[in-house]
Amino acid sequence: MALHSDFRRDWLSNPRAEFLSGLVVALALIPEAIGFSIIAGVDPRVGLYASFSIAVIISLVGGRPGMISAATAAVAVLVVPLVRDHGVEYLFAATILMGIFQWLAALLRLDLLMRFVSRSVITGFVNALAILIFMAQLPQLTGEAATVTTYAMVAAGLAIIYGLPRLTTAVPAPLVAIILLAIASISMGLDVFTVGQMGALPDAPPSLHLPQVPLTFETLQIIAPYSAAMAAVGLLESLLTASIVDDMTETRSDKRRETWGQGVANFATGFIGGMGGCAMIGQSVINIKSGGRRRLSTFVAGVMLLILIVALGDWVARIPMPALVAVMVFVSISTFRWKSFTEIAHHPWPSNIVMIATVVMVVATHDLSIGVLTGVLLSGIFFAWKVRQLVTIELSKEGTTRRYTIGGQIFFGSVDMLYEAMEFNEADVDKVVIDMHEAHFWDISATGMIDKIVMRLRGEGKSVELIGLNEASATLVDKYGEHQRPFESLGTVGH
């Protein structure tokens, strides 16, 4: 019964909107897939076949309905040296191995690492991608393409996209814009760049293709580093995009299934002469904004892409690029989180730095992984600093007894505070009491520092008593303490 309900929800709910949305995505995928193929240094059909295969397969096995996956620039830039030095057949083999690595990631539950990506990093990721999407349109708006006709068509396309929903939402506005501008361009013979000028479209569907590479350990040594990088970047972008689509649709997704599904899609794509890919935030935004929410829209996007390039290639080749540029500019504007400008005024400064650093690194390097890892690293540093500030150390003295009352989280980021607070070489003190009732030990840095403090005090001839260790902290000390297990005599521990 549950399977039947899921099938109806994913494939039969609102099929008209899902089909039209998928058609818009398919049209927008064509120039991007060609462009990514050019980046990778391969024939356009490699990117087009990959986009068809990945979209169709992920619609069946992925964990985030409505999200679009296809060939992407993030993966394409990684394989440029591989194609240049060894040829396209090694790219196909690397794509297959990429899928296997992603299966292993699903098995190891690496999707759970997404829990360590802060909201500030995600906001930076989204804003950076919006900027990159806009920058990717600049070649169609500068140089030879910078004509009055081009700008007029882009402006007209944006006017349709933003104006039509005020009149009706029966048909996706981006689809109407593409159709009307294509009709105008063809009927009036306008001198603008077209899809066909991006690269030759294939005239046949893909077929089974076994990579023509030696099945040797040397081949594995060549492709493994590229496959690992492709798998990591692909999963990073896919899982972050899934989280963003979750927020846009106010639904949940299965990140582990998405990880496994990405592996299936890339593994299969390598056997039809395609390149690796992952989720695309731009196309996913197009899909969501056009009404696509379910698996059907993703499936239609892949199938219609193949139909358009193979059966209707002559017509598709005549679609003016300014129409698709207008759609992608709309996506860029819709993707950017404009509220982040006002949020800077009242968000904590560490969060703002993390967000801005993520944006800057992604835009500067065009590498999503570097930007996101920078943001995650900064988030970890700021978090450790914040927790460090919660440590309290109070000193008191009764006769010849020095007492330290310590509270808070004791870990690698705060252990130096303990050492600096200790009053060593006190001539009028013969006993030291360290009260840890309000403290908690987290790592071996904490146990090592306590060992160091206790042994130094004992070396000065003082009696040292540690009281109040909770059970978890005492267990950590007992397991990792390196000196004379100074706490074994405690017998009982605190809370």
Protein Blocks (a to p, Z undefined) as FASTA:
>chain_A
ZZmmmmmmmmmgokllmmmmmmmmmmmmmmmmmmmmmmnopafklmmmmmmmmmmmmmmm
mcbehiacdddfklmmmmmmmmmmnojklmmmmmmmmmmmmmmmmmnopmmmmmmpcfkl
mmmmmmmmmmmmmmmmmmmmgcjllcfklmmmmmmmmmmmmmmmmmockbcfklmmmmmm
mmmmmmnopacddfklnoccdfbdcddddddddddfklmmmmmmmmmmmmmmmmmmmmmm
mmmmmmmnopacdfklmmmmmmmmmmmmmmnopacddddfklmmmmmmnopabfklmmmm
mmmmmmmmmmmmmmmmmpcfklmmmmmmmmmmmmpcfklmmmmmmgcfklmmmmmmmmmm
mmmnopaklmmmmmmmmmmmmmmmmmmmmpccddddehjaccdddedjddfklmmmmmmm
pcghifkbcbdcddfklgccfbfklmmmmmmmmmmmmmnopacddehiafklmmmmmmmo
cblopmlmnopacZZ
